[in-house]
Amino acid sequence: MSIYDFKVETVKGKEKELAEFQAKAVLIVNTASKCGFTPQFDGLEKLYQKYKEEGLEILGFPCNQFMNQEPGSSEEAEEFCRLNFGVSFPMFAKINVRGKDAHPLYKYLTKEAPGIVSDQIKWNFTKFLIDQDGNVVKRYAPKTEPEKIEDDIKTLLNK
């Protein structure tokens, strides 16, 4: 099993197979527009611009499970990211990332890369780095700035 076995919903309500990202390094992030970590969109976009031609994809999944920090629609979340941070990487429909209603992708990610204390996502901007074969390589805490992930991304892209 890999991330390629999952389908997600786009902001426009269309189904997208993650198999479309085969042979790419992927960084999956649960996001929120009203979070203390929201400025990380700048760093994520810089990574995307720097490495997208080498095979990096960043996938953003808005989530409202943490203190109502993504209260609007999926479209509003995407628009906020584009207008305020120039985000050009794919953003998807809002999802749940923890609990019994967690999206199957996130159930898989947390099983493959459990956290230090528990496998549950603890906050917005938890990040998962996926290799070109769709395998979870590493999980990063919300406070981990995107710049701190760059060396791991370079290592994957230079395989």
N, C-alpha and C positions, 0 to 999 in steps of 0.2 A: 504494500500500500504506500501511496505517496500523495502529495497535494494534488497531483494530476487526476486523482480519482474523484475530486470534488467539483461541484458547480456552485456558482455564486450569482447573486442578482446585481445587475448594474443599477446605477442611479435611475436610469430610464425604465427599469422593471424588466429588462431582458435577461435571460439566463446566459451565463458565460462559463464555459468550461475552463478550469485552470490548466488543463492540458495544453491550452494555447500558449502557455509560458514555458513549455518544455525547452530544455537546453539553455535556459537562462538562470542566472542567480536571482533570487527573489527575496525581497524584504517585505514581510507582512506586518502591518501596524494597525492596532485599533486606535482610532483617533477621536477627538472631541474638539469643538471650536471654542468652548468656554472653560478650558482647563489651564492650570498653571504651566503645563508642558506644551501648550499649543504653539509657542514660538519654535518648537522643534520642527515645524513644517518648513522653516527656512533651511535648516540643515538637511532635512530629507530631500528637499528640492535640489539643493546644491549637489548632494550625492547622485541624485538621479541625472542631473545635467552632465555631471562629470563622467559617469560610467554607463549611461544607457546605450551608447554606441558600442560598448564592449560587452553588453549582454546583461545589464542590471535592470530589473523591474522592481518598482516599489508599488505595493498595493495597499491602499488605505481603506479601512473599514470603520466608518463612524459608528459610535456606540453611545447609548444614553444610560448605561447601567451604573454610572458612577456620579452621584450627586447631580443628576439632571444637567450634565455638562454638554449634551448634544440634544437640546429640546426640539429643534426644528425638524423639517423633513430631510430626506436624503438629498434632495435637490438643493435645499438651503445650505446644508453642510458642504456640499461640493462647491457651490457658488462662493461661500465664505472663504474656502481654501484658495480658490482661484483668484478672487479679488484681493484678499489681504496678504497672501503669501506667494502668489504666482504659481501655485501648484499645477504641474502639468502631468504628473503621474496619475494612473487610474485610481479613481475613488469609486467605491461601490455603495450599494444600498445599506442603510443602517442595519446592524445585526446585534444579537446578544452574543457575548463572548464568554459568559460564565453561567453556571447554574444549569438546571434541567432543560431550559430552553436555549442553551448555547447552540450556535450554528455548528453543524457536524465538522466543518473545517477546524473550528476552534477546539472542539473536543479532541480532534486528532492532534493538533499542534500541542496542546497542553499535556497530552499523553506522551507524545514523543519528546518533549522538552519540559518536564515539570519544573516548577519554581523551587526555590530553596526551602521554603516552609511548607508550601502546598502547590498542587498543580493549577489551582485557580488563578485566573487573571486578577491581579489586585488593583489595577488602575489603568487609565488611558495611557496610550503610547508604550505599551508592552510590544516588543519587537521580536520577530522570528526570522532568522536568516535561513534560507532554503538553498540547497545546492542545485546544480543543473540537472540532476536526476530526480528532483522533487523531494529530496530528503531533508528533514529538519536538521540543521547543523548546530544552531545555537539560539538561545533565548536571552533577551536583554531586558533589564528592568526599565520601567518608565523613565527613571531619572537618567538613564544612559543617553547621553547626547549622540545624535547621529554621527558626528565627527569621530567619536570613539569606536565606531563600527567600521570605519573606512579600511583599516588594515585587514580585517576579516573578509571584507568584500573583495579587496584586491587579491588576497590569497585565493579565493574561490574563482575569480575571473582569470587568474594566471595558471589554473590547473592544466 
